[in-house]
Structures are given as structure tokens and as C-alpha cells.
Amino acid sequence: PGIRLRGLRHRDLLGVTVGHTLPGSPRNRVNFTPTPAPTPAAPAIASQPYANGGRSYLALSVRPNTTLSTPFAGRVQVLVYQLIDNDIRLGTNDRTRPFYPYLTLAGPDRRMIYRLPAQTTNSVVLVNDGQTVDVGDALFRVVGTGPTSWNAFYDSTMQAQVLVSLAAVPSGRELDPAPLFR
């Protein structure tokens, strides 16, 4: 006729085995075998405060193949830098060296700058320079594990994939970007 277990939900029965009825045994036996809990996946984005040169930033460690979206509406500026002979240059086209995109998202009251890892091998920009974006639009995808351009340009200990700063417009007062990445 079956066994009725009151008060248990389906997930409580994972790993349950029903014992056999033994001759002369007054009841059926139920053995509970604990099912190991699944290991939670690491978050796609982990953040940590970072300071350099008297300024505050947010370092983002980003799992490969993670797309970052706009936290607020605005217009995007895309600038691409290269490090050539220890000089940071804008607009060069030396195909033997990495290209480092900087994305600036300018809204009516704030401006966020994303400093990405090397383009193509570690990041892919998904917007065009001058494009207007809405909240939730895809900005870029981190595709590798290489560090932000900040590692090559200023601080070789910086291993996060993206470095972010946020400032109020028009004052330029630093704001904390951490709440936008929770």
C-alpha cells in the first residue's frame, strides 16, 4: 500500500531509501541517507575597494564569459589605449601590442569609467562610441582571466579584470560604485 510521510516535502526525500519489510517486523523501515548539498557556484562578479594615488576605485574580479550591463542610462564613450615604450597612448594601432578599452558611461548626474582588460583576448566591447544606452543594456563581456589595463599602466599587483570609478556630475566628487554591483 505504500508509506505515507506527513510533513515532508519532495526535497526532504532526496537520498531517502525505503527498507524492506522483514517477516515478523511490525513496520516498514525508512532510512534517511543525507544528500550532500550542492556546492554553490562562485559569483560572476566579486568586488573589492581599491585606492591608488589618493583616488578610490572598485576592483571587479569577473568570471570569464560574464557580460556586464549598464547600471544607469546614459551615453557611452569608448577610448582604446596601448602601452608603447612605457608611454600610454590613445588612438595608436600597433597590432603587436594589447589594446585596452576604457568605457565611460555618462548619465545626467554621474559618470562611471570602466577600465577593461586587453581587448579580444580578455574583453569584448558590445557598444559603440557615442551610443545611448538604457539601464540593463549590455556594455561589454569579460572573456578571459587577464587583468585590467591598470595592471600594465600603473600597478602590477592589480589582478582584477575591471577597475571602476564613479563620480558625480558636474562636481566630479567621488561616489561609491559598490552598490551598483550587488
N, C-alpha and C positions, 0 to 999 in steps of 0.2 A: 503494500500500500504506500510506501514512501515515508520519508521523515519530514516532519514539519519543524522548522526552526523559527520561532517567533522573535521579532525584534532585530533580526539580522538583515542587512542589505546585501545586494548582489556582490559588492566589492568586498564585504566581510567574508564571503565564501571562497575567495581566491585562495587556492592552496589547500582547500578542505578535502579530505578523503574520508569516505564512509567505510567503516569496518564491516566485516561480515557478521551475520548473526550466527552465534555459536549454539550448538544444541545445548539446551538447558540454560541458556543465557536469558535473563529476564528482559533485556533491552538491546536495541541496536547501539553500536558504539560509534561515536563521531570523534575522529582525530583531527585536531587543528594543527596544521603544519604552517608555520609563519612563512609568508611570501615576502622576500626582500623588497623593500621599497625601491622604486626606480631611482637611479642617480639623476638629480636634476641637471639639466644642461646649463653650461656656463652662460651668463647673459651675453647677448650680442654686443653690448656696449657697456664697458665699465669706465667710470670716470674718477679722476683724482685731481685735486687742486695742484697748481704748479705756479711758481713765481720765478721771474728772471728779469734782471735789470730794473727792479722796482715796479714791475707790472705783474698783474695777476692773469692767469690763464686757466683753462680746464683741459687736462690731458685725457684724451679718449683712447682707450685700448679697444679696438674694434675687431670682432671676429671676421675672417675673410668671407666674402660674398654677402656682406651686410650693406644694405642701402640706407643712407641717411636722408631724411626728408626735412623740409623746411618747418621750423617751429613757429614761424610767423610769416605773414605775407610781405612781399617787397620786391625789389629789383636786384638782380644778381650781376655782379661784376666778376669776370674770370680773368685773372692775370697768371701768366706762366713764367716762372723764374728758372734759371740754371746757375750752377756754381762753376765758373770758369776761371782758372788761375787764382783761386781763393777770392774771387770777386763775384758777388751776387748780381746777376744780370737779368734784365727784363727784356723779353722780345727777341732773344737770340734763338738760333736754330741749329745748334751743334748736336747732330744726331748721335754722336758718340758719348753723350753725357745725359744723365737723367733730367727730365722736365718735372718741375714741382708746381702744381697748381695751387693758387690761393683763390678761394671763393669768398666774396664779400656779399652778404645779404643785407641790403639797406632797406629798413622799414621806415615808417613816418616818425618813430620815436626812438629807434635803436638800430645799431649796426653790429652784425656778427661777422667775424672773419674766421674762416676755416683754413688751416694750413695742412695740406694733404701730403701723403707720401708720394713717391715717384709715380708719375702718370703712366698708364698702360700696364706696367708690371705690378703695381700695388694699388692703384686707384683709377677709376674711370669717371670723368665728369659727365653728368647727364643733363646739364643745362647749357645754354649759350650765353655769351656775354651780352648784357643788356636785357635779358629775358625777365619778364614779370612773372612771379610765382605766387601761388596761394599756399596757405597752411596745408602741410601734408604732401606737397609735390616733391618728387624725388630730386635730390641735388647731385649726389654722387654715390658711387659704390666703392667700398674698400674690397679689393680682390686678392690682396696678398698680405704678408705679415711685416713688410718693411716699415720703418719708422717715418714719422712726419719729416718734412723738409727742415724743421728746426734742428734735427739731429745733424744734418750736413752743414747748415748755415751757422748755428750758434752754440749748441750744447750737445756734444756727442753722447751724453748719458741719457738723453731723452729717447725712450724706446716706444712711446705710444704712437699709434698710427695717425692720429689727428690732434692738432692743438687748436683750441678755440678761445677767442676773446669776444667780449660783448661790451659795448659802450652805448651810453645814452646819446641821442642826437637832439639838439646840436651841441650840447655841453662837452661831450667827449668823456664824461665821468664814467669810470669803470663800473660795470654791473656784473653780478654773478650769473654765469650761464648755466650752472649746475641744475637748477630746477627745470630747464628746458630739455634735459636728457634723462629724466626719471621715467 
